[in-house]
């Protein structure tokens, strides 16, 4: 696996209102088609949902059951891979 350091980043809010939704976008500057994956390292319910997502943009609707905990910091990570096996990793999103 070849990791490419670079300007890959996740855009989104730093906090979420319990009645609001959330939208995250994983921005990777690549001319190639990419496969995306998302994980949550500290919440099994959200991690299960995120592992089924494969797009650069992620939306969780207001009142979504995947965000069950109030006053909690979810540690979300994103990864992108191209057909050559080059990977980009996000920094942690909280």
C-alpha positions as CSV (number, residue, x, y, z in Angstrom):
1,X,0.0,0.0,0.0
2,X,1.4,3.4,-1.0
3,X,0.3,6.3,1.2
4,X,0.3,9.7,-0.4
5,X,0.7,12.6,1.9
6,X,-1.0,15.6,0.6
7,X,-3.8,18.0,0.8
8,X,-6.6,15.5,1.3
9,X,-9.1,16.8,3.8
10,X,-12.6,16.4,5.1
11,X,-14.9,19.4,5.0
12,X,-17.9,19.6,7.4
13,X,-19.1,21.0,10.7
14,X,-17.1,20.8,13.9
15,X,-20.3,20.2,15.9
16,X,-23.8,18.9,15.2
17,X,-27.1,20.1,16.6
18,X,-29.1,17.1,17.9
19,X,-32.0,18.0,15.7
20,X,-29.8,18.8,12.7
21,X,-28.1,16.7,10.0
22,X,-24.5,16.5,9.0
23,X,-22.8,16.6,5.7
24,X,-19.1,15.7,5.2
25,X,-17.1,15.8,2.0
26,X,-13.7,14.1,1.6
27,X,-11.7,16.2,-0.8
28,X,-8.8,14.4,-2.6
29,X,-7.0,16.1,-5.5
30,X,-6.6,13.2,-7.9
31,X,-7.1,12.9,-11.6
32,X,-8.1,9.2,-11.2
33,X,-11.3,7.7,-10.1
34,X,-11.3,6.9,-6.4
35,X,-13.0,4.5,-4.1
36,X,-13.9,6.0,-0.7
37,X,-14.4,4.4,2.7
38,X,-15.4,5.9,6.0
39,X,-15.1,4.6,9.6
40,X,-15.9,5.7,13.1
41,X,-13.3,4.5,15.6
42,X,-15.3,5.1,18.8
43,X,-19.0,4.2,18.1
44,X,-20.1,0.9,16.7
45,X,-23.5,2.0,15.4
46,X,-22.1,4.9,13.4
47,X,-19.2,2.8,12.2
48,X,-21.6,0.1,10.8
49,X,-23.4,2.8,8.9
50,X,-20.2,4.5,7.6
51,X,-18.7,1.2,6.4
52,X,-21.6,0.9,4.0
53,X,-20.8,4.3,2.4
54,X,-18.5,4.6,-0.7
55,X,-18.9,8.1,-1.9
56,X,-16.8,11.2,-1.3
57,X,-19.8,13.0,0.1
58,X,-21.6,11.7,3.2
59,X,-25.0,13.0,4.5
60,X,-26.7,12.0,7.8
61,X,-30.2,13.3,8.0
62,X,-31.6,15.2,11.1
63,X,-32.6,12.8,13.8
64,X,-30.6,10.0,12.3
65,X,-30.3,6.9,14.5
66,X,-26.6,6.5,13.6
67,X,-25.8,9.5,15.8
68,X,-27.5,8.3,19.1
69,X,-25.3,10.0,21.6
70,X,-25.6,13.6,22.7
71,X,-22.6,15.5,24.0
72,X,-20.2,13.0,22.4
73,X,-17.2,13.4,20.1
74,X,-17.4,10.9,17.2
75,X,-14.0,10.2,15.7
76,X,-14.6,9.8,12.0
77,X,-11.9,8.9,9.4
78,X,-12.0,8.7,5.7
79,X,-9.8,6.9,3.2
80,X,-9.6,7.1,-0.6
81,X,-7.9,4.6,-3.0
82,X,-7.3,4.7,-6.7
83,X,-7.0,1.7,-9.1
84,X,-3.2,1.7,-8.7
85,X,-3.5,1.2,-5.0
86,X,-2.4,4.7,-4.0
87,X,-4.2,5.7,-0.7
88,X,-5.0,9.0,0.8
89,X,-6.0,9.1,4.5
90,X,-7.9,11.9,6.2
91,X,-6.9,13.3,9.5
92,X,-9.4,12.5,12.2
93,X,-12.7,14.4,12.0
94,X,-14.4,15.1,15.3
